[in-house]
Amino acid sequence: MPYLTEKKQNIQHILVFNLTYGERVFYLNEPQYLIGRYPKNSIVINAEGISREHATLIKQTPNDHHFSYLIIDGTIERGKSRNGIRVNGNKINQCELRHGDVIYFTKEITAHYYIIDQKSQEFIENLTPNVFSTATSCDYKNISTETQIIEHPIKKPTLSEITNLASVVELSPIPIIEINNQGVITYLNPSANLKFPDLEKAQVRHPLLKGLIEKANYNNGSLVIREVDIKDQSFEQHIHYLTKEKLIRSYIFDITQRKQAEMQLKYHAFHDSLTGLANRAFFDQHISLTIKNCERYNKLLAILFIDIDNFKNINDTLGHGIGDRILNCFAQRLTSQVRKSDLVCRWGGDEFVVILSEIQDPDQSAKFAKRLLKTFEHPLTIERNQIYLKCSIGIACYPEDGKNAEILLKNADAALSRTKESGRNHYQFYNPEMSLEIAENFALETQLHQAIKNEELILHYQPQINIKTGQVYGLEALVRWKSPNLGLVGPNKFIPIAEKTGLILPVGEWVLKTACQQNKKWQQMGLPPVRVAVNLSAQQLQQPDLIKTVEKILDLVGLEPQWLELEVTESILMKNTTLASQTLHELRNMGVYISMDDFGTGYSSLGYLKKFPFDTLKIDQSFVRELNQNPEDISIISAIMTLSRGFNMRVIAEGVENQEQLNLLQQLDCEEMQGYFFSHPLTQEEVLNYLLSFNQQKYLIFP
């Protein structure tokens, strides 16, 4: 056999499995292979019908010229497999394989055995004797037709197909690296050479090979997956420990794009997309750690809740595009004032939160707040618009104002609310009274919802006296809340809550309807008709259906419009002057009287008197209260009286409480007054008695 001797070192035995998900190629060199689905097998085939130890390949060397492989059903020690093995359709216990044999493990799982000459690229078809000539244990008589694929005869592959299959590792685009247990590279496929040209030089110092040989005592077939960063690239390395062969084989997958995408997703999960600042999720993670550090090292921290004043007006006036740019500019100025150890978060909308960590005392947070407020004294210029930003700040300090994030945030928010209530563009520290007030307001809000349903609201009426004619000219309707739990609740307590929650709309409509109904009842009782004044809230005046509501109530009650007077304040008119003017003119055209309440406390612009159809000006009680002590108040009331005559308007002075005030107002030619000197607010029964027993001569002024 000279040919075989010469070619001995070039012969390669190959076993190619045809699986449902593709083909797997095994190069056979070892003395023995165990085939099955047990993970520690030499050849692991995990498929239905495959036994844990389905077959054994044993290397045969009958002479010095060649070797072959004997296949055994199951193992020598443990016996046959569950479903058996067939070679070329014939069931066997064991037999020697020859080139081109087809091995059936199941109906779906087959393997082809090939022998090729690697140098000449030729099949070696007659290298081994006939498969059945030496396999004396083969079962010739009982060949099962169920396993013979007669309709689909096995096609013998070409040499080109076999060599392509054999070189699958070489042609793989996935870098494959193999080292021995001493850390010496034993194999690199072309992809590995191309992707990592410094591997040969670096050897075990290369990041992909570092630490591999220290774990070479893993069980055979063990798989370890790790991530390796090389410069700006990331790789996932699948490491197979082949202990029997004393080899470590790695498959390298480039996951750079995936890692970048993950980093992007993580960034967006913890940062605001508009400003780039940390968001609430980041804050939640950061604050817990910061508080723990402060607790450990006995440090202080401050949380500042910051809100841009009147930002809605900016959006409504200039548009959301410019609004977004303003938010960015605000974030930049805010960030410029903090230290590297501090954190700035966008909480949402126009709200921001700052954590000042490891401060020495609360005064540091006050200094920061002052510095920030001063920063916004300089305007922003965006698309030729000069914008002066102002902000309100609430401050809570750890540990005095709370020892966890939730309480600190709640208290900083409470301080922010107090800042807004006290005029904005400033800062407030938290104090416990704020929480008590918030708790009370919350309880009031909850009960106020029920009060409307349970008809707990009542009206009191305060008389308005014309001291020149000695008549009760009108009655101002004042809402009260008679709570079964809280007693009589004044409007200064619950009206602000009603306005914040929107309950002012049903409350306002109830007041309007009830006042009109009661006035009509007094008229039906034969009392002299008087005008009832009802206060309108800002939200009511903004309602597009206010005119229809007033008309419906007047029609339902049967009250003539002239006996209803609606009072508005200057601050309400400023919300939307155009809509307010249109609405009030329509109401006046209906015959309803219109008065301006608290006149003199705002701008008191002459433009308002000209633009709006006022019948009456009501002088705020703050001017009347110190009338006998403050000459300036006398001058103001005198000016108001002069204005009213010019515009042909009535004037009512509110808050008259003593004879001296009444005398001074008489000297200023003020004819109509309202206050405790005449009467406190009365219930509907008390109004009836008051009107019946009213002494006209008591306040009558004779010329």
Protein Blocks (a to p, Z undefined) as FASTA:
>chain_A
ZZlmmmmmmpccddddddfkbccddddfbfbdcedjbfkbmbdcddehiafblbccdddd
fbfkbccddddehjfknopafkopaeehiacfbdcddehiacdfblmlccddddddfklo
pacfklpccfklmmmmbcfklccfklpcfklccddddfklmmmmmmmmmmpmbdcddddf
kopafbdcfklmmmmmmlmmnmmmpmklgoklmmmmpcehiacdddddehjaccdddddd
dfknopacdddddfklmmmmmmmmmmmmmccfklopacfklmmmmmmmmmmmmmmnopac
dddddddehklmmmmmnopklmmmmmmmmmmmmmmmpcfkbccddfbhjbccdddehifb
fklmmmmmmmmmmmmmpccdeehiacdddddddddddfklocbfklmmmmmmmmmmmmmm
nngjiaddddfklmmmmmmmmmmmmmmmmmmmnopaccdddddddfknopafbdcddddd
ddfklopadfklmmmmmmmnopmmmmmmmmmmmmmmmmmmmmmnopacddddddddfklm
mpmklmmmmmmmmmmnopafklpccdddfklmmmommlmmmmmmmmmmnopacddehihj
lnopaklmmmpccfbdcddfklmmmmmmmmklmmmmmmmmmmmmmnopacddehiabfkl
mmmmmmnopabdcdjkloccddfklmmmmmmmpcfklmpccZZ
